């Protein structure tokens, strides 16, 4: 009797796909010392609240520099990879935030745009700086249905969101990150990937955040870097997906106090 084996079809969710792709991109940044250079901008701050820790390579760079880290991500697959990386690198993942100490990390699965974060999480954390580096997200139907109304409430139009959903979402998250820093009365460090330098002479966006939220100082820094596009989380510029293996970018660093 001829018997055919039934092939098992494995479907990957958008959350899982994002975690795998971003892990490759973030590991590339780590291997090329990009995170090490970014950490240097916040060296004087001891306790870091990291918004969007991804798969943990940026968190690892913070721990290596001696910081204590509260790392937040809404993607459970990212957090699991981050925990594995941190433990494999010899650092402690603590289970109680009260045990936070230098070179330890406390992970929180949460979405900073949800009311539950402000109600249940924010009162229990006391950072010296809030950071948000290279924000990104998976995009499935549930995520779009949740995020689009929040982006509209923030002030973006449906046309702006449709033209570049990732960038629009990043703007919302940067805003929320700055609000969190003001609530906790601490510094904020924003890092984005771009193709041109941003300074006080060509900055309509970050200077607006500074004025609107009442920060007293802003410091600009730009760092040339290279990113993995094909094989990692692909970048979109001017509406086009970049398919190069590697491409030059600029890390735009904004520190507000």
Secondary structure, 3 states (H helix, E strand, C coil): CCCCCCCCCCCCCHHHHHHHHHHHHHHHHHHCCHHHHHHHHHCCCCEEEEECCCCCHHHHHHHHCCCEEEEEECCHHHHHHHHHHHHHCCCEECCCHHHCCCCEEEEEECCCCCHHHHHHHHHHCCCCEEEEECCCCCCCHHHHHHHHHHHHHHCCCHHHHHHCHHHHHHHHHHHHHHHHHHHCCCEEEEEEEECCCCCCCCCCCHHHHHHHHCCCCEEEEEEEEEEECCCCCCCEECCEECCCCEEEEEEEEEEEC
